[in-house]
Amino acid sequence: MNTTKLTHLDSSGAAHMVDVGDKAETERVAVAEGYVRMRRETLDLILSGNAKKGDVIGTARIAGIMAAKKTHDLIPLCHPLLLSKITVDIDADSSLPGLHVRATVKLSGKTGVEMEALTAVSIACLTIYDMAKAADKGMIIQGIRLLEKSGGKSGDWSADGN
């Protein structure tokens, strides 16, 4: 039986914000990814820079960065964080076909940045969809997940188990 407790529930089961006041400040990093599958013609349109709304990849990158900074406004019970680094990388993947989105978020603080990395990927993917939907309403956003995290009391974790 799994005895792990949900940290955002108090003893009566009510949702609450976790008190991180007594936690040690450590360097914390989280990496997340996601994909947007689309028709090959749509990918070619995006890569050519001729999408109707403009620079899809550049706009999605900025949207992801902005989203990571606003995670506490979007996800109840998340702490506002002073992030020291946010990168959003978007690469074409002809095997999908589509775009692979990867976000890395870093800080030195008392709580992790997994939600910020996941939010960055989610909003970058949604921005890609929004900017290219005139060409391809059938795009699929998939595979949004945490790849790895480091720092904090629970230590390092990786999706591949290492």
Backbone as a printed PyTorch tensor [residue, N CA C, xyz], in Angstrom:
tensor([[[  0.8410,  -1.1870,   0.0000],
         [  0.0000,   0.0000,   0.0000],
         [  0.8810,   1.2440,   0.0000]],

        [[  0.5530,   2.2020,  -0.8430],
         [  1.2970,   3.4510,  -0.9160],
         [  0.8760,   4.3470,   0.2440]],

        [[  1.8340,   4.7670,   1.0690],
         [  1.5270,   5.6040,   2.2230],
         [  1.8930,   7.0620,   1.9910]],

        [[  2.2040,   7.4220,   0.7660],
         [  2.5240,   8.8090,   0.4530],
         [  1.2880,   9.6690,   0.6670]],

        [[  1.4780,  10.7760,   1.3690],
         [  0.3680,  11.6890,   1.6350],
         [  0.3770,  12.8160,   0.6090]],

        [[ -0.8130,  13.2820,   0.2780],
         [ -0.9230,  14.4490,  -0.6020],
         [ -0.6100,  15.6880,   0.2220]],

        [[  0.3780,  16.4580,  -0.2250],
         [  0.8700,  17.5800,   0.5740],
         [ -0.0730,  18.7750,   0.5920]],

        [[ -0.9930,  18.8590,  -0.3470],
         [ -1.8880,  20.0090,  -0.4060],
         [ -3.2220,  19.7720,   0.3060]],

        [[ -3.2830,  18.7090,   1.1100],
         [ -4.4710,  18.4360,   1.9160],
         [ -4.0900,  18.4790,   3.3810]],

        [[ -4.9280,  19.1680,   4.1950],
         [ -4.6470,  19.1830,   5.6280],
         [ -5.2260,  17.9320,   6.2780]],

        [[ -5.1470,  17.8310,   7.6050],
         [ -5.5690,  16.6240,   8.3110],
         [ -7.0500,  16.3090,   8.1410]],

        [[ -7.8540,  17.3210,   7.8200],
         [ -9.2870,  17.0810,   7.5980],
         [ -9.6140,  16.8400,   6.1240]],

        [[ -8.6010,  16.8960,   5.2700],
         [ -8.8200,  16.6610,   3.8390],
         [ -9.0960,  17.9150,   3.0260]],

        [[ -9.0280,  19.0780,   3.6680],
         [ -9.2620,  20.3450,   2.9630],
         [ -7.9950,  20.7910,   2.2310]],

        [[ -8.1790,  21.3720,   1.0580],
         [ -7.0340,  21.8830,   0.2970],
         [ -6.4250,  23.0740,   1.0210]],

        [[ -5.0940,  23.1410,   1.0190],
         [ -4.3900,  24.2670,   1.6310],
         [ -3.0360,  24.4530,   0.9560]],

        [[ -2.4800,  25.6300,   1.1110],
         [ -1.1560,  25.9210,   0.5710],
         [ -0.1110,  25.3850,   1.5470]],

        [[  0.8590,  24.6670,   1.0260],
         [  1.9060,  24.0790,   1.8530],
         [  2.7930,  25.1810,   2.4300]],

        [[  3.1030,  25.0770,   3.7170],
         [  4.0110,  26.0170,   4.3690],
         [  5.4420,  25.5740,   4.0870]],

        [[  6.1600,  26.3860,   3.3160],
         [  7.5470,  26.0520,   2.9790],
         [  8.5390,  26.8820,   3.7850]],

        [[  8.0490,  27.6060,   4.7890],
         [  8.8760,  28.5200,   5.5600],
         [ 10.0790,  27.8790,   6.2250]],

        [[  9.9510,  26.6400,   6.6690],
         [ 11.0500,  25.9770,   7.3690],
         [ 11.9440,  25.1500,   6.4560]],

        [[ 11.6300,  25.1060,   5.1750],
         [ 12.4280,  24.3020,   4.2400],
         [ 13.7250,  25.0240,   3.8870]],

        [[ 14.7450,  24.2440,   3.6030],
         [ 16.0380,  24.8200,   3.2220],
         [ 15.9920,  25.3020,   1.7780]],

        [[ 16.6980,  26.3840,   1.5070],
         [ 16.8410,  26.8420,   0.1300],
         [ 17.8870,  25.9830,  -0.5620]],

        [[ 17.5210,  25.4290,  -1.6950],
         [ 18.4530,  24.6520,  -2.5060],
         [ 18.2310,  25.0300,  -3.9650]],

        [[ 19.2160,  24.7000,  -4.7880],
         [ 19.0200,  24.8890,  -6.2280],
         [ 18.0700,  23.8050,  -6.7020]],

        [[ 17.0440,  24.2170,  -7.4210],
         [ 16.0250,  23.2970,  -7.9090],
         [ 15.8520,  23.5050,  -9.4040]],

        [[ 15.7850,  22.4040, -10.1210],
         [ 15.6380,  22.4390, -11.5830],
         [ 14.5740,  21.4150, -11.9610]],

        [[ 13.7340,  21.7650, -12.9270],
         [ 12.7680,  20.8130, -13.4750],
         [ 12.7660,  20.9400, -14.9920]],

        [[ 12.6030,  19.7960, -15.6540],
         [ 12.5460,  19.7440, -17.1180],
         [ 11.2670,  18.9950, -17.4940]],

        [[ 10.5040,  19.5780, -18.4160],
         [  9.2670,  18.9550, -18.8970],
         [  9.2590,  18.9760, -20.4200]],

        [[  8.3930,  18.1520, -21.0030],
         [  8.2780,  18.1110, -22.4560],
         [  6.8390,  17.8870, -22.8800]],

        [[  6.5910,  18.1510, -24.1530],
         [  5.3140,  17.8610, -24.7860],
         [  5.4820,  17.9500, -26.2910]],

        [[  4.4530,  17.5290, -27.0140],
         [  4.5090,  17.4980, -28.4800],
         [  3.2240,  18.0590, -29.0610]],

        [[  3.3530,  18.6410, -30.2460],
         [  2.1780,  18.9950, -31.0390],
         [  2.3080,  18.2690, -32.3650]],

        [[  1.4180,  17.2940, -32.5700],
         [  1.3810,  16.5540, -33.8490],
         [  0.5160,  17.3280, -34.8210]],

        [[  0.9360,  17.3270, -36.0810],
         [  0.2080,  18.0740, -37.1100],
         [  0.4690,  17.4510, -38.4680]],

        [[ -0.2740,  17.9130, -39.4480],
         [ -0.0160,  17.4510, -40.8110],
         [  1.3550,  17.9590, -41.2540]],

        [[  2.0070,  17.2140, -42.0930],
         [  3.3330,  17.5980, -42.5940],
         [  3.2820,  18.9840, -43.2590]],

        [[  2.2040,  19.2700, -43.9660],
         [  2.0620,  20.5730, -44.6340],
         [  2.0250,  21.7060, -43.6190]],

        [[  1.4060,  21.4430, -42.4770],
         [  1.3410,  22.4680, -41.4280],
         [  2.7240,  22.7070, -40.8370]],

        [[  3.4570,  21.6380, -40.5850],
         [  4.8230,  21.7820, -40.0830],
         [  5.6700,  22.5660, -41.0780]],

        [[  5.5500,  22.2390, -42.3560],
         [  6.3090,  22.9580, -43.3830],
         [  5.9430,  24.4430, -43.4050]],

        [[  4.6510,  24.7430, -43.2380],
         [  4.1930,  26.1330, -43.2090],
         [  4.8140,  26.8840, -42.0320]],

        [[  4.8080,  26.2500, -40.8600],
         [  5.3910,  26.8750, -39.6620],
         [  6.8870,  27.1100, -39.8590]],

        [[  7.5880,  26.1020, -40.3640],
         [  9.0400,  26.2070, -40.5290],
         [  9.4330,  27.2080, -41.6010]],

        [[  8.5520,  27.4290, -42.5720],
         [  8.8450,  28.4040, -43.6260],
         [  8.6590,  29.8430, -43.1420]],

        [[  7.9890,  29.9950, -42.0030],
         [  7.7300,  31.3370, -41.4830],
         [  6.5460,  32.0120, -42.1390]],

        [[  5.7290,  31.2450, -42.8560],
         [  4.6080,  31.8340, -43.5850],
         [  3.2450,  31.5940, -42.9390]],

        [[  3.2220,  31.2470, -41.6650],
         [  1.9390,  31.0640, -40.9860],
         [  1.2110,  32.4000, -40.9270]],

        [[ -0.1030,  32.3360, -41.0260],
         [ -0.9360,  33.5350, -41.0980],
         [ -0.7000,  34.4970, -39.9240]],

        [[ -0.5010,  33.9420, -38.7200],
         [ -0.3380,  34.7870, -37.5290],
         [  1.1100,  35.1830, -37.2580]],

        [[  2.0650,  34.6950, -38.0600],
         [  3.4510,  35.1080, -37.8720],
         [  4.3540,  34.0010, -37.3640]],

        [[  5.3600,  34.3800, -36.5920],
         [  6.4110,  33.4780, -36.0950],
         [  5.8510,  32.5660, -35.0040]],

        [[  5.4170,  31.3820, -35.3950],
         [  4.7860,  30.4430, -34.4700],
         [  5.7600,  30.0100, -33.3800]],

        [[  6.9350,  29.5880, -33.7520],
         [  7.8900,  29.0510, -32.7770],
         [  8.3770,  30.1360, -31.8180]],

        [[  8.7090,  31.2950, -32.3270],
         [  9.1650,  32.3940, -31.4670],
         [  8.0830,  32.8470, -30.5030]],

        [[  6.8570,  32.9430, -30.9880],
         [  5.7450,  33.3660, -30.1310],
         [  5.4610,  32.3120, -29.0680]],

        [[  5.4820,  31.0290, -29.4470],
         [  5.2370,  29.9520, -28.4830],
         [  6.3280,  29.9170, -27.4140]],

        [[  7.5640,  30.1740, -27.8050],
         [  8.6690,  30.2020, -26.8290],
         [  8.4200,  31.2960, -25.7900]],

        [[  8.0800,  32.4950, -26.2360],
         [  7.8120,  33.6080, -25.3150],
         [  6.5950,  33.2940, -24.4390]],

        [[  5.5550,  32.7090, -25.0260],
         [  4.3580,  32.3540, -24.2550],
         [  4.7000,  31.3610, -23.1510]],

        [[  5.5460,  30.3800, -23.4610],
         [  5.9540,  29.4060, -22.4560],
         [  6.7280,  30.0380, -21.3200]],

        [[  7.6250,  30.9460, -21.6430],
         [  8.3980,  31.6510, -20.6130],
         [  7.4700,  32.4790, -19.7300]],

        [[  6.5620,  33.2170, -20.3590],
         [  5.6090,  34.0280, -19.5940],
         [  4.7350,  33.1540, -18.6990]],

        [[  4.3160,  32.0060, -19.2130],
         [  3.4550,  31.1090, -18.4440],
         [  4.1680,  30.5750, -17.2040]],

        [[  5.4310,  30.1960, -17.3440],
         [  6.1830,  29.7010, -16.1870],
         [  6.2010,  30.7600, -15.0870]],

        [[  6.3690,  32.0230, -15.4680],
         [  6.4170,  33.1160, -14.5020],
         [  5.0700,  33.3650, -13.8340]],

        [[  3.9830,  32.9420, -14.4680],
         [  2.6320,  33.1850, -13.9540],
         [  1.9520,  31.9240, -13.4140]],

        [[  2.7020,  30.8590, -13.2170],
         [  2.1000,  29.6000, -12.7800],
         [  1.2630,  29.7720, -11.5220]],

        [[  1.7550,  30.5540, -10.5770],
         [  1.0080,  30.7510,  -9.3230],
         [ -0.3340,  31.4410,  -9.5430]],

        [[ -0.4940,  32.1570, -10.6480],
         [ -1.7810,  32.7770, -10.9750],
         [ -2.7360,  31.7870, -11.6450]],

        [[ -2.1920,  30.7120, -12.1900],
         [ -2.9850,  29.7490, -12.9560],
         [ -3.3350,  28.4850, -12.1760]],

        [[ -2.4370,  28.0260, -11.3150],
         [ -2.6120,  26.7720, -10.5870],
         [ -2.8510,  27.1020,  -9.1120]],

        [[ -4.0350,  26.7920,  -8.5940],
         [ -4.2950,  27.0900,  -7.1800],
         [ -3.2620,  26.4090,  -6.2750]],

        [[ -2.8690,  27.1070,  -5.2430],
         [ -1.9730,  26.6210,  -4.1950],
         [ -0.5050,  26.5900,  -4.5800]],

        [[ -0.1490,  27.0210,  -5.7890],
         [  1.2640,  27.1610,  -6.1500],
         [  1.8070,  28.4520,  -5.5510]],

        [[  3.0400,  28.3900,  -5.0890],
         [  3.6880,  29.5700,  -4.5290],
         [  4.2110,  30.4760,  -5.6490]],

        [[  4.1440,  31.8000,  -5.4660],
         [  4.8410,  32.6900,  -6.4020],
         [  6.3430,  32.5180,  -6.1970]],

        [[  7.0810,  32.3400,  -7.2840],
         [  8.5000,  32.0250,  -7.1880],
         [  9.3440,  33.0320,  -7.9510]],

        [[ 10.5340,  33.2650,  -7.4470],
         [ 11.5120,  34.1150,  -8.1170],
         [ 12.3980,  33.1880,  -8.9480]],

        [[ 11.9740,  32.9400, -10.1880],
         [ 12.6900,  32.0060, -11.0640],
         [ 13.9700,  32.6590, -11.5710]],

        [[ 15.0450,  31.8880, -11.5880],
         [ 16.3210,  32.4360, -12.0490],
         [ 16.5960,  32.1110, -13.5090]],

        [[ 15.9360,  31.0650, -14.0460],
         [ 16.1560,  30.7150, -15.4420],
         [ 14.9560,  29.9520, -15.9760]],

        [[ 14.5530,  30.3040, -17.1890],
         [ 13.5040,  29.5860, -17.9060],
         [ 13.9630,  29.4680, -19.3530]],

        [[ 14.0380,  28.2530, -19.8490],
         [ 14.2990,  28.0740, -21.2820],
         [ 13.1800,  27.2210, -21.8600]],

        [[ 12.7560,  27.5970, -23.0530],
         [ 11.7620,  26.8260, -23.7920],
         [ 12.3570,  26.5720, -25.1710]],

        [[ 12.6090,  25.3060, -25.4550],
         [ 13.1700,  24.9060, -26.7450],
         [ 12.0840,  24.2090, -27.5520]],

        [[ 11.9540,  24.6110, -28.8080],
         [ 10.9480,  24.0320, -29.6930],
         [ 11.6580,  23.5730, -30.9560]],

        [[ 11.5620,  22.2680, -31.2080],
         [ 12.2590,  21.6800, -32.3420],
         [ 11.2900,  20.9130, -33.2250]],

        [[ 11.5340,  21.0050, -34.5220],
         [ 10.7490,  20.2260, -35.4770],
         [ 11.0970,  18.7560, -35.3260]],

        [[ 10.0850,  17.9110, -35.4520],
         [ 10.2690,  16.4690, -35.3970],
         [  9.4960,  15.8800, -36.5720]],

        [[ 10.2110,  15.5470, -37.6290],
         [  9.5540,  15.0630, -38.8500],
         [  8.9240,  13.6920, -38.6540]],

        [[  9.3390,  12.9550, -37.6190],
         [  8.7520,  11.6340, -37.3870],
         [  7.3390,  11.7210, -36.8260]],

        [[  6.9530,  12.8510, -36.2430],
         [  5.5920,  12.9850, -35.7060],
         [  4.5520,  13.0690, -36.8270]],

        [[  4.5410,  13.9170, -37.7450],
         [  5.2890,  15.1800, -37.8240],
         [  4.7270,  16.2030, -36.8270]],

        [[  5.6010,  17.1330, -36.4340],
         [  5.1630,  18.1640, -35.5090],
         [  6.3130,  18.8390, -34.8130]],

        [[  6.0090,  19.4060, -33.6610],
         [  6.9880,  20.1530, -32.8870],
         [  7.1190,  19.5540, -31.4930]],

        [[  8.3600,  19.4170, -31.0490],
         [  8.6840,  18.9420, -29.7060],
         [  9.0170,  20.1590, -28.8660]],

        [[  8.3680,  20.2940, -27.7160],
         [  8.5740,  21.4200, -26.8090],
         [  9.2060,  20.8960, -25.5340]],

        [[ 10.2540,  21.5800, -25.0900],
         [ 10.9640,  21.1830, -23.8680],
         [ 11.2460,  22.4530, -23.0650]],

        [[ 10.8860,  22.4290, -21.7810],
         [ 11.1180,  23.5890, -20.9090],
         [ 11.9900,  23.1740, -19.7350]],

        [[ 12.9260,  24.0620, -19.3830],
         [ 13.7680,  23.8890, -18.2070],
         [ 13.5880,  25.1240, -17.3340]],

        [[ 13.2990,  24.8990, -16.0680],
         [ 13.0750,  26.0000, -15.1260],
         [ 13.9820,  25.7800, -13.9200]],

        [[ 14.5550,  26.8820, -13.4270],
         [ 15.5370,  26.8020, -12.3470],
         [ 15.3190,  27.9270, -11.3440]],

        [[ 15.6300,  27.6330, -10.0840],
         [ 15.6640,  28.6590,  -9.0450],
         [ 16.4870,  28.1620,  -7.8730]],

        [[ 16.8000,  29.0690,  -6.9800],
         [ 17.3430,  28.7160,  -5.6840],
         [ 16.2620,  29.1110,  -4.6950]],

        [[ 15.6290,  28.1040,  -4.0840],
         [ 14.4950,  28.4240,  -3.2350],
         [ 14.0520,  27.2690,  -2.3790]],

        [[ 12.8440,  27.4180,  -1.8030],
         [ 12.3200,  26.4800,  -0.8270],
         [ 11.2800,  25.5200,  -1.4010]],

        [[ 10.9430,  25.6640,  -2.6580],
         [  9.9690,  24.7670,  -3.2700],
         [ 10.3620,  24.4950,  -4.7180]],

        [[  9.9040,  23.3800,  -5.2340],
         [ 10.3030,  22.9510,  -6.5680],
         [  9.6330,  23.7190,  -7.6940]],

        [[ 10.0900,  23.4620,  -8.9040],
         [  9.6150,  24.1850, -10.0810],
         [  9.0080,  23.2510, -11.1340]],

        [[  8.5370,  22.0850, -10.6930],
         [  7.9250,  21.1500, -11.6330],
         [  6.7000,  21.7500, -12.3070]],

        [[  5.8540,  22.4050, -11.5320],
         [  4.6290,  22.9710, -12.1020],
         [  4.9470,  24.0890, -13.0920]],

        [[  5.9880,  24.8410, -12.8240],
         [  6.3810,  25.9080, -13.7400],
         [  6.8630,  25.3430, -15.0680]],

        [[  7.6480,  24.2700, -15.0330],
         [  8.1150,  23.6390, -16.2700],
         [  6.9490,  23.0450, -17.0530]],

        [[  6.0410,  22.3670, -16.3580],
         [  4.8720,  21.7770, -17.0220],
         [  3.9440,  22.8460, -17.5930]],

        [[  3.7920,  23.9470, -16.8810],
         [  2.9560,  25.0460, -17.3720],
         [  3.5800,  25.6830, -18.6040]],

        [[  4.8870,  25.8660, -18.5910],
         [  5.5730,  26.4440, -19.7550],
         [  5.3390,  25.5930, -20.9980]],

        [[  5.4910,  24.2740, -20.8660],
         [  5.2820,  23.3730, -22.0020],
         [  3.8300,  23.4210, -22.4600]],

        [[  2.9020,  23.3620, -21.5200],
         [  1.4790,  23.3540, -21.8660],
         [  1.0810,  24.5990, -22.6490]],

        [[  1.4790,  25.7550, -22.1750],
         [  1.0900,  27.0030, -22.8330],
         [  1.8300,  27.1820, -24.1560]],

        [[  3.0700,  26.7500, -24.2400],
         [  3.7710,  26.8040, -25.5310],
         [  3.0440,  25.9320, -26.5580]],

        [[  2.6330,  24.7350, -26.1530],
         [  1.8930,  23.8500, -27.0650],
         [  0.5580,  24.4580, -27.4710]],

        [[ -0.1510,  25.0320, -26.5130],
         [ -1.4320,  25.6800, -26.8330],
         [ -1.2410,  26.8750, -27.7660]],

        [[ -0.1490,  27.5910, -27.5980],
         [  0.1390,  28.7310, -28.4790],
         [  0.4290,  28.2520, -29.9000]],

        [[  1.1650,  27.1660, -30.0310],
         [  1.4050,  26.5940, -31.3590],
         [  0.0700,  26.2470, -32.0040]],

        [[ -0.8050,  25.5940, -31.2440],
         [ -2.1210,  25.2440, -31.7810],
         [ -2.8730,  26.5030, -32.2220]],

        [[ -2.9170,  27.4950, -31.3520],
         [ -3.6560,  28.7230, -31.6630],
         [ -3.1310,  29.3950, -32.9260]],

        [[ -1.8300,  29.4560, -33.0660],
         [ -1.2540,  30.1850, -34.1900],
         [ -1.3570,  29.4370, -35.5120]],

        [[ -1.5350,  28.1110, -35.4590],
         [ -1.5820,  27.3320, -36.6960],
         [ -2.9410,  26.6880, -36.9520]],

        [[ -3.9210,  26.9500, -36.1020],
         [ -5.2160,  26.2830, -36.2530],
         [ -5.9460,  26.6400, -37.5390]],

        [[ -5.6520,  27.7820, -38.1270],
         [ -6.2890,  28.1340, -39.4030],
         [ -5.8770,  27.1450, -40.4930]],

        [[ -4.6890,  26.5870, -40.3700],
         [ -4.1840,  25.6390, -41.3630],
         [ -4.5000,  24.1850, -40.9990]],

        [[ -4.6970,  23.9150, -39.6820],
         [ -4.8220,  22.5180, -39.2600],
         [ -5.5190,  22.4330, -37.9010]],

        [[ -6.8280,  22.3360, -37.9150],
         [ -7.5830,  22.2350, -36.6630],
         [ -7.4420,  20.8600, -36.0120]],

        [[ -6.8980,  19.8900, -36.7170],
         [ -6.7540,  18.5370, -36.2050],
         [ -5.4600,  18.2650, -35.4680]],

        [[ -4.6780,  19.3020, -35.1730],
         [ -3.4350,  19.0910, -34.4270],
         [ -3.7390,  18.4390, -33.0780]],

        [[ -2.7970,  17.6540, -32.5940],
         [ -2.9580,  16.9430, -31.3190],
         [ -1.8210,  17.3410, -30.3910]],

        [[ -2.1970,  17.8050, -29.2040],
         [ -1.2150,  18.0970, -28.1550],
         [ -1.1270,  16.8440, -27.2930]],

        [[  0.0970,  16.3580, -27.0820],
         [  0.2380,  15.0920, -26.3530],
         [  1.5570,  15.0250, -25.6030]],

        [[  1.6290,  14.0440, -24.7230],
         [  2.8950,  13.6980, -24.0740],
         [  3.4340,  14.7280, -23.1080]],

        [[  2.5890,  15.6000, -22.5730],
         [  3.1020,  16.5850, -21.6170],
         [  3.4210,  15.8450, -20.3230]],

        [[  4.7020,  15.9370, -19.9330],
         [  5.1400,  15.2090, -18.7430],
         [  6.4090,  15.8180, -18.1730]],

        [[  6.6340,  15.5200, -16.9060],
         [  7.8790,  15.8890, -16.2530],
         [  8.9390,  14.8770, -16.6570]],

        [[ 10.0790,  15.3580, -17.1080],
         [ 11.1950,  14.4790, -17.4690],
         [ 12.1460,  14.2600, -16.3100]],

        [[ 12.4180,  15.3360, -15.5760],
         [ 13.3440,  15.2270, -14.4500],
         [ 13.2140,  16.4250, -13.5390]],

        [[ 13.6320,  16.2230, -12.2950],
         [ 13.7090,  17.3150, -11.3370],
         [ 14.8760,  17.0420, -10.4140]],

        [[ 15.4630,  18.1080,  -9.9060],
         [ 16.5660,  17.9580,  -8.9580],
         [ 16.4290,  18.9960,  -7.8630]],

        [[ 17.0420,  18.6850,  -6.7290],
         [ 17.0390,  19.5900,  -5.5920],
         [ 15.9210,  19.2870,  -4.6150]],

        [[ 16.0130,  19.9380,  -3.4800],
         [ 14.9860,  19.7890,  -2.4650],
         [ 15.1450,  18.5480,  -1.6170]],

        [[ 14.2500,  18.4200,  -0.6510],
         [ 14.2840,  17.3220,   0.3170],
         [ 14.1550,  15.9590,  -0.3520]],

        [[ 13.3290,  15.8700,  -1.3950],
         [ 13.1000,  14.5740,  -2.0400],
         [ 14.2050,  14.1990,  -3.0250]],

        [[ 15.1190,  15.1200,  -3.2900],
         [ 16.2580,  14.8170,  -4.1550],
         [ 15.9340,  14.7690,  -5.6280]],

        [[ 16.7380,  14.0210,  -6.3540],
         [ 16.6230,  13.9630,  -7.8130],
         [ 15.6260,  12.8900,  -8.2410]],

        [[ 14.9750,  13.1460,  -9.3670],
         [ 14.0200,  12.2010,  -9.9390],
         [ 14.1120,  12.3000, -11.4590]],

        [[ 13.9700,  11.1870, -12.1430],
         [ 13.9980,  11.1480, -13.6120],
         [ 12.9200,  10.2060, -14.1070]],

        [[ 12.2610,  10.5770, -15.1900],
         [ 11.2070,   9.7420, -15.7700],
         [ 11.7390,   8.4050, -16.2480]],

        [[ 13.0220,   8.3550, -16.6190],
         [ 13.5770,   7.0860, -17.0870],
         [ 14.1090,   6.2320, -15.9280]],

        [[ 13.8790,   6.6740, -14.7060],
         [ 14.2390,   5.8640, -13.5390],
         [ 15.6610,   5.9640, -13.0610]],

        [[ 16.4770,   6.7700, -13.7120],
         [ 17.8770,   6.9090, -13.2920],
         [ 18.0430,   8.0500, -12.3130]]])
